[in-house]
Amino acid sequence: MKIQFKITRKISGKKSPILLVIFNKMFGKKGVLYYGTGTKILPNYFDTITQRPVKNKGTLKGLDRETLRDFQLIEDKLNQIQAAARILIDQITYNKLKIDSTQFKEKLDQLLHPTEEVNHKSSNSEITIKEYLNQYILDLRNGNRLTEQGNCLKPGSIKNYETFSAQFILFQKRLNRELRFSDISMQLYKEFILFLNHKNYSTNSVGKHIVRFKKLLRDAKLEGLYKGNEHEQKYFKAPEEDIEAVYLTSEELTRIKDLNLSNEPILDLHRDIFLIGCHTAQRISDYKSICPNNIMSTAAGTKILKLKQVKTSCEVQIPIGRELDNILAKYNYKIPPIYDQHLNESLKIICRAAEVLDTITIERTRGGEKNAYCYLNAILSKAILQGEQVLLICT
């Protein structure tokens, strides 16, 4: 099985269509399938090695921003088509299906254009952003919409889009109208920022919503539903604010570790899970599901904790020190299930009992205004081992 992209003609000064070409014996006697990508490019700007628009700065010198942006859109679309084709091929191979080239193209169309049915229901009128959002999230859940690497989104990432969708729907209610892609403008951007600020969101929370909004518009443009370029303008930016890192000292961690919680089993468990986070410097989503299968030994006999990170899918190996080993052994190297929000509440109680009572003042921007906030110097995960940013628990 080979998947390639080729241009159909090489006439200087004239754009050539880019075709997806798949070689497989399932596609008749010639064993070749050709699929139109809907993209065109001048031959001298198509790299036959990478099978994408050229990246060479010398070749691109002198081109305007719009042309360079079109090249990026072409590359994004080719990546999307390639990822969808690979998924479809895997499904066909796994299920041992027999399909011809016509059926393959139909199924590939369904993967690449999941909004066509919704668009048809709009009686040839312009699709609303709400309709697109609903289908977009459904496709994320069903695995019909993938990352640039061809992977399904993690549940946490899908949840972020669901949160954005909920806020955008509330925004439309505030405006008292259904928004369409033709409504995207500087004024709409400003109104959406103002809406989020009125909800007292932090600057970084507002920024994350804008990041998802821009991704939604980029995908809608690739699918031919959004004709504008407002999301590429300088004003359409995701605001962000540097966060001051806060951490516990070794002495404070020791006080938490030595706290007698024998009469409070839930607090005892939550204290241990917190300390596991300190010793591993991992996200709670990665270490709260530790089991014996995660424990390995090196050739030299050193115990290590082997984890595959949920968010990044990266594999990490962490040496298990004496204190970490004692905690894990207490639970037979299998962490009992917990609720993250309960852990947060328990840590407030634990830190007060351990007399970790120092407060700090940090400036944060919420609702578009910068104010000083007081926090208890008690944190969740990644405490001091790598000096990474950590979460704060408010008093």
C-alpha positions as CSV (number, residue, x, y, z in Angstrom):
1,M,0.0,0.0,0.0
2,K,1.4,3.4,-1.1
3,I,-0.2,6.8,-0.5
4,Q,1.2,9.6,-2.5
5,F,0.3,13.1,-3.8
6,K,1.1,14.1,-7.3
7,I,0.4,17.1,-9.6
8,T,-1.3,16.2,-12.9
9,R,0.6,18.5,-15.2
10,K,3.8,20.5,-15.2
11,I,3.1,23.5,-17.4
12,S,5.1,26.5,-16.2
13,G,2.9,29.4,-15.1
14,K,-0.3,27.3,-14.9
15,K,-1.6,25.8,-11.7
16,S,-1.9,22.0,-11.6
17,P,-4.4,20.0,-9.6
18,I,-2.9,17.9,-6.8
19,L,-4.2,14.3,-6.7
20,L,-4.1,11.7,-4.0
21,V,-2.7,8.5,-5.5
22,I,-3.1,5.1,-3.7
23,F,-1.5,1.9,-5.0
24,N,-3.3,-1.3,-3.9
25,K,-4.4,-4.4,-5.7
26,M,-8.0,-3.9,-4.4
27,F,-8.4,-1.1,-7.0
28,G,-8.8,-3.2,-10.2
29,K,-6.3,-4.5,-12.7
30,K,-4.0,-1.4,-12.5
31,G,-4.2,-1.3,-8.7
32,V,-4.3,2.5,-8.6
33,L,-6.8,4.9,-7.2
34,Y,-6.9,8.6,-8.0
35,Y,-8.7,11.1,-5.7
36,G,-9.1,14.8,-6.3
37,T,-7.9,16.9,-3.3
38,G,-9.6,20.1,-4.5
39,T,-6.3,21.9,-4.4
40,K,-4.1,23.5,-7.1
41,I,-0.5,24.8,-7.1
42,L,2.1,26.1,-9.6
43,P,4.4,23.1,-10.4
44,N,7.6,25.0,-9.3
45,Y,6.1,25.4,-5.8
46,F,5.3,21.7,-5.3
47,D,8.1,19.6,-3.7
48,T,8.0,16.1,-5.3
49,I,10.0,14.7,-2.4
50,T,7.9,15.8,0.5
51,Q,4.7,15.9,-1.8
52,R,3.8,19.2,-0.2
53,P,4.2,22.9,-1.1
54,V,7.9,23.8,-1.0
55,K,9.5,25.1,2.2
56,N,12.8,26.5,0.7
57,K,13.1,30.1,1.7
58,G,14.9,31.0,-1.5
59,T,12.1,29.6,-3.6
60,L,9.5,31.4,-1.5
61,K,11.3,34.7,-1.4
62,G,9.2,37.6,-2.7
63,L,5.8,35.8,-2.4
64,D,3.1,37.8,-0.6
65,R,1.5,36.7,2.7
66,E,-1.8,35.5,1.0
67,T,0.1,33.1,-1.3
68,L,2.1,31.7,1.7
69,R,-1.1,31.3,3.7
70,D,-2.6,29.4,0.7
71,F,0.4,27.1,0.7
72,Q,-0.2,26.4,4.4
73,L,-3.9,25.7,3.8
74,I,-2.9,23.3,1.0
75,E,-0.5,21.5,3.3
76,D,-3.1,21.3,6.1
77,K,-5.7,19.8,3.7
78,L,-3.2,17.3,2.2
79,N,-2.3,16.2,5.8
80,Q,-6.0,15.8,6.6
81,I,-6.7,13.7,3.5
82,Q,-3.7,11.5,4.1
83,A,-4.7,10.9,7.7
84,A,-8.3,10.0,6.7
85,A,-7.0,7.7,3.9
86,R,-4.8,5.8,6.3
87,I,-7.6,5.4,8.8
88,L,-9.9,4.1,6.1
89,I,-7.3,1.7,4.8
90,D,-6.7,0.4,8.4
91,Q,-10.5,-0.1,8.8
92,I,-10.7,-2.0,5.5
93,T,-7.7,-4.2,6.4
94,Y,-8.8,-4.9,9.9
95,N,-12.4,-5.9,8.9
96,K,-11.2,-7.7,5.8
97,L,-13.5,-5.8,3.6
98,K,-13.6,-6.0,-0.2
99,I,-14.4,-2.6,-1.8
100,D,-13.7,-1.1,-5.2
101,S,-12.3,2.3,-5.9
102,T,-15.8,3.9,-6.2
103,Q,-16.8,2.7,-2.7
104,F,-13.4,3.8,-1.3
105,K,-13.9,7.3,-2.6
106,E,-17.4,7.5,-1.1
107,K,-16.2,6.4,2.3
108,L,-13.2,8.8,2.1
109,D,-15.7,11.6,1.2
110,Q,-17.7,10.7,4.3
111,L,-14.6,11.0,6.5
112,L,-13.4,14.2,5.0
113,H,-16.8,16.0,4.6
114,P,-18.9,15.1,7.6
115,T,-20.7,18.4,7.6
116,E,-22.2,17.9,4.1
117,E,-25.4,16.3,5.6
118,V,-25.8,19.2,8.0
119,N,-25.2,21.7,5.2
120,H,-27.8,19.9,3.0
121,K,-30.4,20.2,5.9
122,S,-29.9,23.9,5.8
123,S,-31.8,24.0,2.5
124,N,-28.7,25.3,0.6
125,S,-28.5,28.3,3.0
126,E,-25.3,29.1,4.8
127,I,-24.6,26.7,7.7
128,T,-24.7,28.3,11.2
129,I,-21.6,28.1,13.4
130,K,-23.8,26.2,16.0
131,E,-24.6,23.5,13.5
132,Y,-21.0,23.2,12.5
133,L,-19.9,23.1,16.2
134,N,-22.4,20.3,17.0
135,Q,-21.2,18.2,14.0
136,Y,-17.6,19.1,14.8
137,I,-17.8,17.7,18.4
138,L,-19.7,14.7,17.2
139,D,-16.9,13.9,14.7
140,L,-14.3,14.4,17.5
141,R,-16.1,11.9,19.7
142,N,-16.5,9.4,16.8
143,G,-12.9,9.6,15.7
144,N,-13.9,11.1,12.3
145,R,-11.9,14.3,13.0
146,L,-8.2,13.8,13.7
147,T,-5.1,15.7,14.7
148,E,-2.5,16.7,12.1
149,Q,-0.6,13.5,13.1
150,G,-3.7,11.4,12.3
151,N,-4.6,10.6,15.9
152,C,-7.9,10.8,17.7
153,L,-8.2,13.6,20.2
154,K,-7.9,12.7,23.9
155,P,-11.1,12.9,26.0
156,G,-9.7,16.0,27.8
157,S,-9.2,17.8,24.6
158,I,-12.7,16.9,23.4
159,K,-14.0,18.2,26.7
160,N,-12.3,21.6,26.0
161,Y,-14.1,21.9,22.7
162,E,-17.4,21.0,24.4
163,T,-16.7,23.8,27.0
164,F,-16.0,26.3,24.2
165,S,-19.2,25.2,22.4
166,A,-21.3,25.8,25.5
167,Q,-19.9,29.3,26.0
168,F,-20.3,30.2,22.3
169,I,-23.9,29.1,22.4
170,L,-24.4,31.3,25.5
171,F,-22.7,34.1,23.6
172,Q,-25.2,33.8,20.8
173,K,-28.1,33.9,23.3
174,R,-26.6,37.1,24.7
175,L,-26.6,38.5,21.1
176,N,-30.1,37.1,20.5
177,R,-29.2,35.7,17.1
178,E,-27.7,32.7,15.3
179,L,-24.2,33.4,14.0
180,R,-22.9,32.3,10.7
181,F,-19.3,32.3,9.3
182,S,-20.0,35.4,7.3
183,D,-20.6,37.2,10.7
184,I,-16.9,36.8,11.8
185,S,-15.4,40.2,12.1
186,M,-13.3,42.4,14.4
187,Q,-16.4,43.6,16.2
188,L,-17.6,40.1,16.8
189,Y,-14.2,39.1,18.2
190,K,-14.3,42.1,20.6
191,E,-17.8,41.3,21.7
192,F,-16.8,37.6,22.4
193,I,-13.8,38.8,24.4
194,L,-16.1,41.2,26.4
195,F,-18.6,38.4,27.0
196,L,-15.9,36.1,28.4
197,N,-14.5,38.9,30.6
198,H,-17.9,39.5,32.0
199,K,-17.9,35.9,33.2
200,N,-14.7,36.8,35.2
201,Y,-12.5,34.4,33.3
202,S,-8.7,34.7,33.7
203,T,-6.7,36.0,30.7
204,N,-5.4,32.6,29.9
205,S,-8.9,31.0,30.1
206,V,-10.1,33.6,27.6
207,G,-7.0,32.8,25.4
208,K,-7.8,29.1,25.3
209,H,-11.3,29.8,24.1
210,I,-9.9,32.0,21.3
211,V,-7.3,29.3,20.3
212,R,-10.2,26.8,19.9
213,F,-12.2,29.4,18.0
214,K,-9.3,29.9,15.5
215,K,-8.9,26.2,15.0
216,L,-12.6,25.8,14.3
217,L,-12.4,28.6,11.7
218,R,-9.3,27.1,10.1
219,D,-11.0,23.7,9.7
220,A,-14.2,25.3,8.4
221,K,-12.1,27.2,5.8
222,L,-10.5,24.0,4.7
223,E,-13.9,22.5,4.2
224,G,-15.1,25.4,2.2
225,L,-17.7,26.6,4.7
226,Y,-15.8,29.8,5.8
227,K,-14.6,32.1,3.1
228,G,-13.0,34.8,5.1
229,N,-9.5,35.3,6.7
230,E,-10.5,37.3,9.8
231,H,-9.0,34.6,12.1
232,E,-5.6,35.2,10.5
233,Q,-5.6,39.0,11.2
234,K,-3.4,40.5,13.9
235,Y,-6.3,41.6,16.0
236,F,-7.7,38.0,16.3
237,K,-5.2,36.9,18.8
238,A,-5.4,34.7,21.9
239,P,-4.6,36.8,25.0
240,E,-2.2,35.3,27.5
241,E,-0.5,36.2,30.8
242,D,2.6,34.8,32.4
243,I,1.8,32.8,35.6
244,E,4.1,33.1,38.6
245,A,5.3,29.6,39.6
246,V,4.7,28.7,43.3
247,Y,6.1,25.7,45.1
248,L,6.5,24.0,48.4
249,T,9.8,23.7,50.1
250,S,11.4,20.4,51.1
251,E,10.7,21.2,54.7
252,E,7.0,21.8,54.0
253,L,6.8,18.6,52.1
254,T,8.4,16.8,55.1
255,R,5.8,18.2,57.4
256,I,3.0,17.0,55.2
257,K,4.6,13.5,54.9
258,D,5.1,13.2,58.7
259,L,1.5,14.3,59.5
260,N,-0.4,11.6,61.5
261,L,-3.5,10.8,59.5
262,S,-4.1,7.3,60.8
263,N,-7.6,8.2,61.9
264,E,-8.5,9.8,58.6
265,P,-8.0,7.1,55.9
266,I,-9.3,9.3,53.1
267,L,-7.0,12.2,54.0
268,D,-4.2,9.7,54.3
269,L,-4.8,8.4,50.8
270,H,-5.0,11.9,49.3
271,R,-1.8,12.9,51.1
272,D,0.0,9.9,49.6
273,I,-1.3,10.6,46.1
274,F,-0.2,14.2,46.4
275,L,3.3,13.1,47.4
276,I,3.5,10.6,44.5
277,G,2.9,13.6,42.3
278,C,5.7,15.4,44.0
279,H,8.2,12.5,43.5
280,T,7.2,11.8,39.9
281,A,6.6,15.4,38.6
282,Q,3.8,14.0,36.4
283,R,0.3,15.2,35.7
284,I,-2.3,13.6,38.0
285,S,-4.0,12.0,35.0
286,D,-0.7,10.0,34.5
287,Y,0.1,8.8,38.0
288,K,-3.3,8.2,39.5
289,S,-3.7,5.0,37.5
290,I,-0.3,3.5,38.5
291,C,-0.5,-0.3,38.7
292,P,2.1,-3.1,39.1
293,N,2.6,-3.3,35.3
294,N,4.1,0.2,35.5
295,I,7.0,-1.0,37.7
296,M,10.1,-2.1,36.0
297,S,13.8,-2.7,36.8
298,T,16.9,-1.7,34.9
299,A,19.8,-4.1,34.2
300,A,21.5,-2.6,37.2
301,G,18.5,-3.5,39.4
302,T,17.2,0.1,39.8
303,K,13.4,0.3,40.1
304,I,11.7,2.6,37.6
305,L,8.2,3.8,37.0
306,K,7.2,3.5,33.3
307,L,4.3,5.7,32.3
308,K,2.7,6.7,29.0
309,Q,1.4,10.3,29.4
310,V,-2.3,10.7,28.7
311,K,-2.0,14.2,27.2
312,T,1.1,13.8,25.0
313,S,1.3,9.9,24.5
314,C,5.0,10.3,25.4
315,E,6.6,7.5,27.4
316,V,8.5,8.4,30.5
317,Q,10.7,6.4,32.8
318,I,11.2,7.7,36.4
319,P,13.6,6.2,39.0
320,I,11.8,5.1,42.1
321,G,13.5,6.5,45.2
322,R,13.1,5.1,48.7
323,E,10.3,7.4,49.8
324,L,8.3,6.9,46.6
325,D,8.7,3.1,46.8
326,N,7.4,3.1,50.4
327,I,4.3,5.0,49.4
328,L,3.7,2.7,46.3
329,A,4.3,-0.4,48.4
330,K,1.7,0.7,50.9
331,Y,-0.9,0.2,48.2
332,N,0.7,-2.8,46.6
333,Y,1.8,-0.6,43.7
334,K,-1.8,0.0,42.6
335,I,-3.3,3.4,43.3
336,P,-6.9,3.4,44.6
337,P,-9.4,5.3,42.5
338,I,-10.0,9.0,43.5
339,Y,-11.9,12.0,42.4
340,D,-9.6,14.9,41.5
341,Q,-11.9,17.6,43.0
342,H,-12.0,15.7,46.3
343,L,-8.2,15.6,46.3
344,N,-8.2,19.4,46.0
345,E,-10.4,19.8,49.0
346,S,-8.5,17.3,51.1
347,L,-5.2,19.1,50.5
348,K,-6.5,22.3,52.0
349,I,-7.3,20.4,55.2
350,I,-4.0,18.5,55.1
351,C,-1.9,21.7,54.6
352,R,-3.6,23.5,57.5
353,A,-3.0,20.5,59.7
354,A,0.6,20.4,58.7
355,E,0.8,24.2,59.4
356,V,1.7,25.0,55.8
357,L,-0.2,28.3,56.3
358,D,1.9,30.9,54.5
359,T,-0.1,33.0,52.1
360,I,1.3,34.7,49.0
361,T,-0.1,37.5,46.9
362,I,-0.1,37.2,43.2
363,E,-1.4,39.6,40.5
364,R,-3.9,38.0,38.1
365,T,-6.0,39.4,35.3
366,R,-9.7,38.4,35.6
367,G,-12.6,39.9,33.8
368,G,-10.1,42.1,31.9
369,E,-8.9,43.7,35.2
370,K,-5.6,43.0,37.0
371,N,-6.0,42.5,40.8
372,A,-4.0,41.0,43.6
373,Y,-5.2,37.6,45.0
374,C,-4.1,35.8,48.2
375,Y,-3.4,32.1,48.0
376,L,-2.6,29.5,50.5
377,N,0.9,28.2,49.8
378,A,-0.4,24.7,49.1
379,I,-0.3,23.1,45.7
380,L,-1.3,20.1,43.7
381,S,1.3,18.1,41.7
382,K,4.8,18.8,40.3
383,A,5.9,20.4,43.5
384,I,9.7,20.9,43.5
385,L,11.5,18.2,41.6
386,Q,11.6,20.0,38.3
387,G,10.6,23.5,39.3
388,E,7.6,23.3,37.0
389,Q,4.5,25.5,37.2
390,V,1.9,24.1,39.6
391,L,-1.7,24.6,40.6
392,L,-2.7,26.8,43.5
393,I,-5.4,26.0,46.0
394,C,-7.3,29.1,47.0
395,T,-8.2,29.7,50.7
